[in-house]
Structures are given as structure tokens and as C-alpha cells.
Amino acid sequence: MSKRTLLRAGRLVDPASGHDGVADVLLDGAVVAEVGPGLEAAGAKEVDCGGLVVCPGFVDLHVHLREPGREDAETIETGSRAAALGGYTAVCPMPNTDPVADNAGVVEMVAARGREVGLVDVFPVGAVTLGQRGVELAELGAMARSAAGVDCFSDDGHPIREARLLRLALEYARAFDAVVADHAEDASLTDGAQMHEGEVSAMLGLAGWPAAAEEMVVARDLLLAELTGGRLHLCHLSTGGAVELVRAAKARGVRVTAEAAPHHFTLTDDAVRSYDPVFKVNPPLREKADVEAVRQGLADGTIDAVATDHAPHAREDKEVEWSAAPPGMLGLQTALGLALAELVGPGYLELPAAIERLTAGPARCRRLPGHGGPVTPGAPANLTVLDPAAHWTVDRARLASRARNTPFHGRELTGRVVHTLLRGAFTVRDGEAQR
């Protein structure tokens, strides 16, 4: 006899189907059995969702789980737990592990470990080039045909310098309809850079990372995507110029999708005045006008997805002087609250649109099976239940990640995950991880 659960009287927000209204959702084992008002389900265990929002599970296109190689900073288990607590049912870990995920063996290990932990679905991203060195293509076909079924490749953090190599990657990946995701940075303009180039960098005397270094590569990538017909995804857009380039490319039919990280629509380079390395990220925190442009890009759909770029670091690595600290910050457990605070609260997005950028939008970028909705009979029961009115204060010591490098420690946020379900099983219940 299958296990049946009835999510009773929640506000079902399902961007993939366009549904937004009070409804019951009946789960039968791992799948959605029925959706509608006033369902009768004898024998089902009822969960009162009155006053809560029920939606597809969140999808994160860009995380760093550090395993294999840097388990002192994060593991697939601790990162998966943080993801589930943040409302995620699917995450896509980047390949900058040790060894690099540039072959079938490593991506299969990551995917298998994700299944073993069982808190979220783990869809590994494979490296574009061997060792992420930007010299020769990695075994893209072998990773695509592997048990991990990799359909996205990126040298994230190591921009592909040669246009010829990116063209080859886009053409090769097109053969199996995979995505090439690029970190847009002209390293010849950013070598030695410590923060965004602008008024604040000049005042602090820190070498600047100009917006043009991102925008030049975005322009190049878009031209190559147009030339090849390949599927391009642009990681963590951070400048107004980059957003405008993507907007124009989409208008002329280029096959491009894009993501933005919560810190790039929340924080500005003013935070660097503290010299606290927790604010050091790549690409760097930008100016107020860039933050506004990223918000507008998310509002009009130019940017398809909110992706956390969750980047945990061991304390001894991050808590050093600014110039020696690696870039990156945590993001999985604060993404929802920041989206509500910085996008919904000021009116850039209505709640259903914000949920779309966390669910159907990212799932569409990678065509992830069973994620992002729609919440309809027969679909996998990958769901998040959230309280949009709940107030909570970020406490780095209470985060599930093994690392502690969040810039939002002590900040009060509104909006918190109550339940997360992966194929009908509670991974988070009443705000507590179940494993």
C-alpha cells in the first residue's frame, strides 16, 4: 500500500502551469496524485498548509559542493542538507573539485554520492576543458553518455580564453543538445584585481575589476552562440552592460539563458569598505546601477534564474587579509529570503514570478527532468512549502553548511522554508532536516 500525503489548503503557486490559488495537493508515494480544492483522501496523512505557499522544489544551477578534494569546506552531504533546508530539490555542482570533474569517473562519483545522501537530486556539471586549463576539450561525450548523464559543461571560475575553443565546445555540445555555461571574464583585464573597478576601489586603493571585463566576454560568447547555434548559459551576470547584451541577443533569437546570484541583486561594492573578506566574490560586488540592472533583468525575464553560486570556504582560508582570501560566499539557505526582500518587497517581481526564477526558470535552462513543475497528476512530488511571512535572523553558526562564510549573518529576513519534499518524502519538515 503506497504512502499518501495530503498537503491541505495551501496557496499553490505553480509557474509551469500558471496556477496560483488555494488548492490541496495529494501525493501518492513519489508522485502527485491529484490537485484541486477540497480533496477527499481517506487514509492520507494530512499536512496543514493554510497560510503557506506550496510550489515546485527550488533548482540551483550553480553550487560548489567541494567534494571530492575539499571536504574540509563542504561535502555533498552537508551541502545537500543546506540545499534542502533552503527549499531546493535539485542542485548542479560545478566541476572545480580535486580531481576536476572532467571525466566520466568523477561525475559519476558525484552523482552517486548525491543519490546516496538522498536529500536533493545532484546533477553534476562537467568541465569544458581538461583540468579546467583551457587548452583542450574534456571528454564531453563520455560524460554525457555516462551514468551521470551530464548535459551541462563549464570551466566556471576559469573563463575560456580562446574563442576557438569555446566555438568547438558549443559545436560539440550541440551534437547531444547540451549546454555550455561560461564564466564571463577577460582575465587580461582582471589579473591582480581585488574588487569592482570604480569610485570605491579608487578610494580604498585596491586594484579594480572593470565591468568591461565581463561585458567583452559576454559579447563574444553571444556571437559564438549565434554562429554555432549552440546552447549558451551565462553564469552570475553582474553588470548592467552584460544584462543589456543578453536582452538584445534574446530579441534576435540567440539560444542563451542567464542566471544571477542573490548577492549581485542585494549588495554593492560599498560593502568592501569593511575589508571583510566575506564580501569578496567573483565576479565582484558591483555599483548600485548594476544591482538595479540585475533586478530589472530578473523582472523582465532577460535573466532566467536565481542561482546561488554557493561557495563555501574553510575558516582558515577565508578569514585572512583581503588580498589573500579566496572569492565566494554561502547562498543556499538565504536565497529565498533575499529574493523576497530585494525583488518582491520593492516590487520588481510578484511572488509567483520570483518563485518562477527559483523553479521553472532554472529547470528550463538545463531541462532537468522532474523538477520545476508543473505540479500535476503523475509528476514527481518534488515540492517546497514556504511561509512568506515568517521572520528569522541569519545565524552562521546554525547554517547546515560546513563553512560559515555568509555576509548576511545577523540580518533579519522574511520568508522561510517549512517543508521540502523529494519524490514525496520529507527532506525537511517543520524547518528541520530529516536526515
Secondary structure, DSSP 8 states (H G I E B T S, - for coil): ---EEEEEEEEEEETTTTEEEEEEEEEETTEEEEEETT---TT-EEEE-TT-EEEE-EEEEEE---TTT-TTT--HHHHHHHHHHTTEEEEEE-S-SSS-S-SHHHHHHHHHHHHHH-SSEE---B-SBGGG-SSSB--HHHHHHSTT---EEE-TTS----HHHHHHHHHHHHTTT-EEEE----GGGTTT--EESSHHHHHHT--EE-HHHHHHHHHHHHHHHHHH--EEEE-S--SHHHHHHHHHHHHTT--EEEEE-GGGGT--GGGGGG--GGG--SS----HHHHHHHHHHHHHTSS-EE---B----HHHHSS-GGGS---B--TTTHHHHHIIIIITTTSS-HHHHHHHHTHHHHHHHT-TT-S----TTSB--EEEEEEEEEEE--GGG-SSS----TTTT-EEEEEEEEEEETTEEEEETTEE--
